[in-house]
Amino acid sequence: MASAAQPLVTIVTPSYNQAAFLEDTLRSVIEQDYPNIEYIVVDGGSSDGSPDIIKKYAAKLAWWVSEPDKGQADAINKGMARAKGEFVAWLNSDDIYRPGAIQRAVAALQQHPDAGMVYADLDSIDRTGRVFNTIHYRQFSLLDLLSFEIIGQPTVFMRRAVLQQAGPLDAEYRYLLDHQLWLRMFQLAPAAYVPQVWAAARHHAGAKNVGEAAGFGREAMRILTWAGTQPAMRELIAAHHRQVLAGAHLFDARYLLDGGQAAAALRSYGRVAGLQPQRLLRHLPRILFALLSLLGLGGLRRLFQRREY
C-alpha cells in the first residue's frame, strides 16, 4: 500500500492512430517501479487498432476512452480533468519513459517543494527504439524559455496544484502547446532540472516535428506575440529583445533543417546573424549541413541528424 511518502502520480497518454508505438508507451508506464500510479489513456477514436491495444492493458488503467476529440490538447486536458494525483505528467503515444523515471521525478519534486515542475534529459530514438542522440538540458529561467530554450516534454512532471493555477493547455497551439504552458507555469513557480535521462522521444515520419517542421517557427512567433500581452514577460522581452528574437529564429532554423528545408533554415540563420551573430558559432555544423544539402550532398545527414549544438 502506498504511503504518504509515495504520493499519487497521474500519467495521461493522448493517443491517435499510433498503434505501431502505443504498446511500448503503455508498457513503459505500467512497468515502472513506482507503486502509486494513476494511468489514464485518452484515445481520439483511432481506426488503426489502437483501442484493441489499450483494451489489452485496461486492467492496469484507472480510466480510458476512445472517442473523437478536438486534438492533442483536448485529449490531454480531458485526462487531466480526471487526474487525482498530487503530481501529474503526460506521455505521448509514441514516446516512452525510462525505467525508474517516475520514482526519480517524485524524489525531485519532494526535494524541491517550491518547484512547480521538474524536468530531465531526453533520449532521441528512431522508430525501432535506437538511441541516436541524448539531449542534455540545464537549469532554465523564464528568459531562457522566452528565448526558445526547449524543455523535453516527455521528461516533465508537474505539481497538479500549480498546473491548475496555470490553467489547461491552450488548444490554439498545435506545435508548442507544451512550451506555452511552461511559460505560464514559470510565472507561478520555479522549475528544477535533474541531470538524469527520464524519457525518450521518438522521431519518425509521422511525427509533427518531422512532417510539419515549418509550423514550429510560425507558432514560436505567435507565442512571442502572446507573451507581449503578459506584463512580466513583456518587460523581459523589451529588455532582451535581440536575445529573444535570435532564439526564436534559431529554433525555427533547427526545425526547418530537420524537416529537410535547408534553404529556409539558412534564411533563419541569416536573421540570427543580424541579431546575435556570436550565437551562430555553436550551430556551425548544422549551417554547414544546410549548405551541403543545397549542393546536393544531403546524404551526409547521418553525421548531423538532429544533434543539439
C-alpha positions as CSV (number, residue, x, y, z in Angstrom):
1,M,0.0,0.0,0.0
2,A,1.3,3.4,-1.0
3,S,2.4,5.7,1.9
4,A,2.4,9.5,2.3
5,A,6.0,9.4,1.1
6,Q,4.7,7.9,-2.2
7,P,2.2,10.4,-3.4
8,L,-0.2,9.5,-6.2
9,V,1.2,10.3,-9.7
10,T,-1.2,10.7,-12.6
11,I,0.1,10.0,-16.1
12,V,-2.1,10.8,-19.1
13,T,-1.4,9.4,-22.6
14,P,-3.2,11.1,-25.5
15,S,-3.4,8.7,-28.4
16,Y,-4.5,8.8,-32.0
17,N,-3.5,6.2,-34.7
18,Q,-0.1,5.4,-33.2
19,A,-0.6,1.6,-32.9
20,A,2.9,1.0,-34.1
21,F,4.3,2.6,-30.9
22,L,1.4,2.6,-28.4
23,E,2.1,-0.7,-26.7
24,D,5.7,0.4,-26.0
25,T,4.4,3.6,-24.4
26,L,1.8,1.8,-22.3
27,R,4.3,-0.7,-21.0
28,S,6.9,2.0,-20.2
29,V,4.4,3.4,-17.7
30,I,2.8,0.2,-16.4
31,E,6.2,-1.4,-15.8
32,Q,7.6,1.5,-13.7
33,D,8.8,0.5,-10.2
34,Y,6.8,3.3,-8.5
35,P,3.8,1.8,-6.7
36,N,1.3,4.6,-6.7
37,I,0.4,5.5,-10.3
38,E,-3.0,6.5,-11.8
39,Y,-2.8,5.9,-15.5
40,I,-5.3,7.5,-17.9
41,V,-5.4,6.9,-21.7
42,V,-7.4,9.2,-23.9
43,D,-7.7,7.9,-27.5
44,G,-9.2,10.1,-30.1
45,G,-11.2,7.4,-31.9
46,S,-8.3,5.7,-33.6
47,S,-9.0,3.4,-36.6
48,D,-5.7,1.6,-36.7
49,G,-6.3,-1.0,-33.9
50,S,-5.1,1.3,-31.0
51,P,-8.3,0.6,-29.0
52,D,-7.6,-3.1,-29.0
53,I,-4.1,-2.5,-27.7
54,I,-5.5,-0.3,-24.9
55,K,-8.1,-2.9,-24.0
56,K,-5.2,-5.4,-23.6
57,Y,-3.9,-3.3,-20.7
58,A,-7.3,-2.0,-19.4
59,A,-7.0,-3.7,-16.0
60,K,-3.9,-1.6,-15.4
61,L,-5.6,1.7,-16.3
62,A,-7.5,4.0,-14.0
63,W,-9.7,5.1,-16.9
64,W,-9.6,5.1,-20.7
65,V,-11.8,6.2,-23.5
66,S,-11.7,6.0,-27.3
67,E,-13.9,8.7,-28.9
68,P,-13.5,11.6,-31.3
69,D,-11.9,14.7,-29.7
70,K,-10.5,18.1,-30.9
71,G,-6.9,17.1,-31.0
72,Q,-3.9,16.6,-28.6
73,A,-4.6,19.5,-26.3
74,D,-8.2,18.5,-25.9
75,A,-7.2,14.8,-25.1
76,I,-4.6,15.8,-22.5
77,N,-7.0,18.3,-20.9
78,K,-9.7,15.7,-20.8
79,G,-7.4,13.3,-19.0
80,M,-6.0,16.0,-16.6
81,A,-9.6,16.9,-15.6
82,R,-9.9,13.4,-14.2
83,A,-6.5,13.4,-12.5
84,K,-6.3,12.9,-8.8
85,G,-2.5,12.7,-8.4
86,E,-0.5,15.3,-6.4
87,F,1.9,15.1,-9.3
88,V,0.9,14.8,-13.0
89,A,2.5,14.3,-16.4
90,W,1.6,13.4,-19.9
91,L,3.4,10.9,-22.2
92,N,2.5,10.9,-25.9
93,S,1.7,7.6,-27.5
94,D,5.0,7.4,-29.4
95,D,7.3,8.3,-26.5
96,I,8.5,6.2,-23.6
97,Y,9.6,6.5,-20.0
98,R,12.9,5.0,-19.0
99,P,12.9,2.6,-16.1
100,G,12.7,4.3,-12.7
101,A,11.7,7.7,-14.2
102,I,8.6,8.2,-12.1
103,Q,10.4,7.3,-8.9
104,R,13.1,9.8,-9.7
105,A,10.7,12.5,-10.7
106,V,8.8,12.1,-7.4
107,A,12.0,12.3,-5.4
108,A,13.0,15.5,-7.3
109,L,9.6,17.2,-6.6
110,Q,9.9,16.3,-2.9
111,Q,13.4,17.6,-2.8
112,H,12.3,20.9,-4.4
113,P,9.0,21.7,-2.7
114,D,8.9,25.2,-4.2
115,A,9.1,23.8,-7.8
116,G,6.0,23.8,-10.0
117,M,7.6,21.3,-12.3
118,V,10.8,19.2,-12.7
119,Y,12.4,18.0,-15.9
120,A,15.4,16.0,-17.0
121,D,17.5,14.9,-20.0
122,L,15.9,13.2,-23.0
123,D,17.0,10.4,-25.4
124,S,16.1,10.8,-29.1
125,I,15.1,7.4,-30.6
126,D,14.2,6.2,-34.1
127,R,11.1,4.2,-34.9
128,T,12.9,1.0,-33.8
129,G,13.9,2.5,-30.4
130,R,17.5,3.0,-31.3
131,V,19.1,6.0,-29.4
132,F,20.7,8.4,-31.9
133,N,21.2,11.3,-29.6
134,T,20.8,12.4,-25.9
135,I,19.7,15.9,-25.3
136,H,21.2,17.4,-22.1
137,Y,19.4,20.4,-20.7
138,R,20.3,22.8,-17.9
139,Q,18.5,24.9,-15.3
140,F,16.3,27.3,-17.3
141,S,14.9,30.7,-16.4
142,L,11.8,32.4,-17.7
143,L,14.0,34.4,-20.1
144,D,15.6,31.2,-21.4
145,L,12.1,29.9,-22.3
146,L,11.2,33.2,-23.9
147,S,14.4,32.7,-26.0
148,F,13.1,29.3,-27.0
149,E,15.3,27.0,-25.0
150,I,13.1,24.0,-25.2
151,I,12.4,21.5,-22.4
152,G,11.9,17.9,-23.5
153,Q,8.2,17.5,-22.8
154,P,8.3,13.7,-22.0
155,T,10.6,14.4,-19.1
156,V,8.3,16.9,-17.4
157,F,6.4,16.2,-14.2
158,M,4.2,18.9,-12.7
159,R,2.7,19.7,-9.3
160,R,-1.0,19.5,-10.1
161,A,-1.8,22.4,-7.8
162,V,0.4,24.7,-10.0
163,L,-1.0,23.3,-13.2
164,Q,-4.5,24.0,-12.0
165,Q,-3.5,27.6,-11.2
166,A,-1.8,28.0,-14.7
167,G,-4.8,26.5,-16.5
168,P,-5.2,23.8,-19.1
169,L,-3.3,23.5,-22.4
170,D,-4.3,26.1,-24.9
171,A,-5.9,24.3,-27.9
172,E,-5.0,27.2,-30.1
173,Y,-1.4,25.9,-30.2
174,R,-0.6,22.8,-32.2
175,Y,3.1,22.5,-32.1
176,L,4.2,24.4,-28.9
177,L,1.3,23.8,-26.7
178,D,3.7,22.4,-24.0
179,H,6.1,25.4,-24.3
180,Q,3.3,27.9,-23.9
181,L,2.1,26.0,-20.8
182,W,5.7,26.0,-19.3
183,L,5.8,29.8,-19.8
184,R,2.6,30.2,-17.8
185,M,3.9,27.8,-15.1
186,F,7.3,29.5,-14.8
187,Q,5.5,32.7,-13.9
188,L,3.9,31.0,-10.9
189,A,6.7,28.8,-9.6
190,P,10.3,27.9,-10.4
191,A,11.3,24.6,-12.1
192,A,14.0,22.2,-11.2
193,Y,16.3,20.4,-13.7
194,V,17.7,17.0,-12.8
195,P,20.7,15.7,-14.9
196,Q,19.3,12.2,-15.5
197,V,17.6,10.6,-18.5
198,W,14.0,10.0,-17.7
199,A,12.4,9.5,-21.1
200,A,12.8,9.0,-24.9
201,A,11.1,10.9,-27.7
202,R,10.5,9.0,-30.9
203,H,11.4,10.6,-34.2
204,H,9.5,9.1,-37.2
205,A,8.0,10.2,-40.5
206,G,4.5,10.7,-38.9
207,A,5.7,12.9,-36.1
208,K,4.9,16.6,-36.2
209,N,8.5,17.6,-35.7
210,V,9.4,15.8,-39.0
211,G,6.3,16.2,-41.2
212,E,5.3,19.7,-40.2
213,A,8.6,21.4,-39.4
214,A,7.7,24.8,-40.8
215,G,4.8,25.2,-38.3
216,F,7.1,25.3,-35.3
217,G,8.7,28.6,-36.2
218,R,5.4,30.3,-37.1
219,E,4.0,29.2,-33.8
220,A,7.1,30.5,-31.9
221,M,6.3,33.9,-33.3
222,R,2.7,33.6,-32.2
223,I,3.9,32.8,-28.7
224,L,6.1,35.9,-28.6
225,T,3.0,38.0,-29.6
226,W,1.0,36.4,-26.8
227,A,3.9,36.8,-24.3
228,G,4.0,40.5,-25.1
229,T,0.5,40.8,-23.6
230,Q,1.8,39.3,-20.2
231,P,3.3,42.1,-18.1
232,A,6.3,40.2,-16.6
233,M,7.2,38.6,-19.9
234,R,6.7,41.9,-21.8
235,E,9.3,43.5,-19.6
236,L,11.8,40.7,-20.2
237,I,11.2,40.8,-24.0
238,A,11.8,44.5,-24.0
239,A,15.0,44.3,-22.0
240,H,16.4,41.3,-24.0
241,H,14.6,41.6,-27.4
242,R,17.7,40.7,-29.5
243,Q,18.3,37.6,-27.5
244,V,14.6,36.6,-27.6
245,L,14.3,37.1,-31.3
246,A,17.6,35.4,-32.1
247,G,16.4,32.4,-30.0
248,A,13.1,32.2,-31.9
249,H,14.9,32.2,-35.3
250,L,17.4,29.6,-34.1
251,F,14.5,27.5,-33.0
252,D,12.9,28.0,-36.4
253,A,16.1,27.1,-38.3
254,R,16.6,23.9,-36.3
255,Y,13.1,22.5,-37.2
256,L,13.3,23.6,-40.8
257,L,16.6,21.9,-41.2
258,D,15.3,18.7,-39.5
259,G,12.3,18.9,-41.9
260,G,14.6,19.0,-44.9
261,Q,14.1,22.7,-45.7
262,A,17.7,23.7,-45.9
263,A,17.2,27.0,-47.8
264,A,14.6,28.2,-45.4
265,A,16.8,27.2,-42.5
266,L,19.6,29.3,-43.9
267,R,17.4,32.3,-44.1
268,S,16.5,31.9,-40.4
269,Y,20.2,31.6,-39.6
270,G,20.8,34.8,-41.5
271,R,18.2,36.6,-39.3
272,V,20.2,35.4,-36.3
273,A,23.3,36.8,-37.8
274,G,21.7,40.2,-37.8
275,L,20.7,40.0,-34.2
276,Q,23.4,38.0,-32.2
277,P,25.9,36.6,-34.7
278,Q,28.1,35.1,-31.9
279,R,25.3,32.6,-31.2
280,L,25.9,31.0,-34.6
281,L,29.2,29.6,-33.5
282,R,27.6,26.7,-31.7
283,H,25.4,26.0,-34.8
284,L,28.2,25.9,-37.4
285,P,27.9,22.1,-38.0
286,R,24.2,22.5,-38.8
287,I,24.8,25.5,-41.0
288,L,27.4,23.5,-42.9
289,F,25.0,20.7,-43.3
290,A,22.4,23.1,-44.7
291,L,24.9,24.4,-47.2
292,L,25.9,20.9,-48.2
293,S,22.3,20.0,-48.7
294,L,21.9,22.8,-51.2
295,L,24.9,21.5,-53.1
296,G,23.3,18.0,-53.3
297,L,25.3,16.5,-50.6
298,G,22.4,15.8,-48.2
299,G,23.5,12.2,-47.9
300,L,25.8,13.4,-45.1
301,R,22.7,13.9,-43.0
302,R,23.6,10.9,-40.8
303,L,26.5,12.9,-39.5
304,F,24.2,15.7,-38.3
305,Q,20.9,14.0,-37.7
306,R,19.0,16.0,-35.0
307,R,22.0,16.7,-32.9
308,E,21.8,19.5,-30.5
309,Y,24.6,22.2,-30.9
